Amino acid sequence: MSRGGSGKALAVMVSVVILAQGVAGGRANGQAPGGAAEKARLTVKDAAVMFGARENILNASLSPDGTKIALLGTNGNKGAVLNIIDLASSTPSPVPILTSSGEPERLAWCRWAGNTRILCYAYANSVINTGDVLTVNRILAINVDGKNLQVLRTPEHNGLALGYTNYGGSVLDWNTGVDGHVLMVRRYVPEQTTGSLTAQTKEGFGVDDINSANLHSAGIERPRASAVEYISDGIGHVRIVGSDTGLNQDGYNNGRVVYQYRTKPGGEWQPLPNPKFDPYYVDPTLNVAYGLKSQDGRNVAYSLALDGSGKETMLFAHPTVDVDDFATIGRNSRVIGVIYTTDRSNVEYFDPAMRRLASALAKAIPALPLIRIVDSSQDERKLLISASSDTDPGRLYLLNRDTSAMTEVTPTRPAMEHVALAPMKPVSFPARDGTMIPAYLTLPPGSDGKNLPGIVLPHGGPGARDAWGFDWLPQFWAQIGYAVIQPNFRGSTGYGDAWFQNNGFRSWRAAIGDVTDAGHWLVKEGIADPKKLAIFGWSYGGYAALQSAVVEPDLFKAVVAVAPVTDLAQFKEDAANFTHYRVMKDFIGSGPHILEGSPARQAGKIKAPVLMFSGTYDANVSVGQARLMADRLRDAGHPGQLVIYDKLDHYLDDSAARSDLLSKSAAFVEQAFAAGK
């Protein structure tokens, strides 16, 4: 029998899954609950509340022995609650053991360190005396019964540290071989030596073995001032370290990471044979590293032998898109395939058993094709599985591979069970130079797709791309009657170097040209009424919305920009107090595009009404960017509207704020359309 189980067991599983689905909720073959007659359309007010609400499930984890689920869910508008589900109980139900209010502390994820101990990532944002927004994070440890809550503190003591670290560490390896122990990457800050014989002089990131029950730690890898990345083999041994030499020189990352590796656990460090190989994972059984390399301008998956031979093996390459990442399973992050995105996310499985499992699941729940393994027991016999589609926000399942039974744990957005959601259709349209631009078109449920109000919705990043699946923003606009197009403009990632060009800021003309051409295509195809065409964007998408209104002032009748970049020079300087400053300077660059590509410096060219939103705790794009844009619009005699949410970050991760944003945006756009008649 292979590590993943037998093909015979999988064949049995399919019939049982279908039966379980039919009994549990009348949803054989993965159909969403409720027939077409039951589906409802919402008012703008109700749609803003429903689609602005955060999803109920933030994170889920399965205990190593497979007997319990840790479920991190939402708690109020911006808080979180950690629930434990005991699968051995005759009536499993969530038992809360830890909560956060979101004011300011937040919980992002929780995962089992052992069968009785859970680690949670907590963070909070605040404005420091320089005016910068700083994110402070810590790892918490708690018993399964909610007792013995402790903070896995950073290695500082005696109040003698020469600095303060906002970084509370990250878990490198969950599977050290000792229950409740993890390997953590932690930052060491040196202490003053005056008047002290025991001062701590280590500096930089190191790796420690932490006992999560009593917080005792043992050094595994000495701190290095230049270290930016460690990679373990998933069973407690650090095999690869990445260093940025810029950190040794002036404290700023230069973005060029040099890797070293060990041929065996505890061996001597030596340079990685191929500097172009970007390592992601290590398989201790095969003694190889898995990573990506650029080949013909696209990311390709390779393995690299760690026995000293330097042998490379190409694993997978796609002719038109990049390999995004590796698919893994289990607490030791065993690599089972690669992930790539065409119109939708795909997995190419290396592991034969996982390939058969994926095929069986696809047949069992065909209406939910976006399937991924969230977590597994130590022996990989019990799996937590997420499944979703464009019209189903997602469901969490528990699969027992020994009994061939799969049961639904919870939907991620139960409030949407009886709401008509809009299919997302992959399309392409010609840019002005003839290049075909991939995009997604979402039309109102039941619409004929003709002469509708339209929204162009460029994605953030710019180092990102949109993909097929549920997305609350286009779903909101479609719900209230809009046609929505999401272009993967040039400057998006995932399509190779030629498509990315010099990124969406340096190559803004190509990126923004594709965004505006998306609007022209909606009108040309008769989908959108030219008098009712608007643009909505978040982060880089907010920048794209504003800059589109600069270059084509008559195209969009309303502009909504959330957390937008508005001045490229200032955006560079906003990073001056952080270690990524040099990388940011190189990314934005210098030259005429700084003036020409900054909407705040071209505000006088904008004709359409502008509405902006920003949070005061935004560490990604300072609230000052939106304030500057508002000032420049006012100076140009064009008073834009700016809504500021106090103590919220870049993602405005607050159900009340998001609902407010959606309702205000809809009213603003409708008012602009009415005024333009």
Secondary structure, 3 states (H helix, E strand, C coil): CCCCCCHHHHHHHHHHHHHHHHHHHCCHHHCCCCCHHHCECCCHHHHHHHHHCCCCEEEEEECCCCCEEEEEEEECCCEEEEEEEECCCCCCCCEEEEEECCCCCEEEEEEECCCCEEEEEEEEEEECCCCCEEEEEEEEEEECCCCCCEECCCCCCCCCECCCCCCCCEEEECCCCCCCEEEEEEEECCECCCCCCCCCCCCEEEEEEEECCCCCEEEEEEEECCEEEEEECCCCCEEEEEEECHHHHCCCCCCCEEEEECCCCCCCCEECCCCCCEEEEEECCCCEEEEEEEECCEEEEEEEECCCCCCEEEEECCCCCCEEEEEEECCCCEEEEEEEECCCEEEEECCHHHHHHHHHHHHHCCCCCEEEEEEECCCCCEEEEEEECCCCCCEEEEEECCCCEEEEEEECCHHHCCECCCCEEEEEEECCCCCEEEEEEECCCCCCCCCEEEEECCCCCCCCCCCCCCCHHHHHHHHCCCEEEEECCCCCCCCCHHHHCCHHHHCHHHHHHHHHHHHHHHHHCCCEEEEEEEEEEECHHHHHHHHHHHHCCCCCCEEEEECCCCCHHHHHHCCCCCCCHHHHHHHHCCCCHHHHCCHHHHHHHCCCCEEEEEECCCCCCCHHHHHHHHHHHHHCCCCCEEEEECCCCCCCCCHHHHHHHHHHHHHHHHHHHHHCC
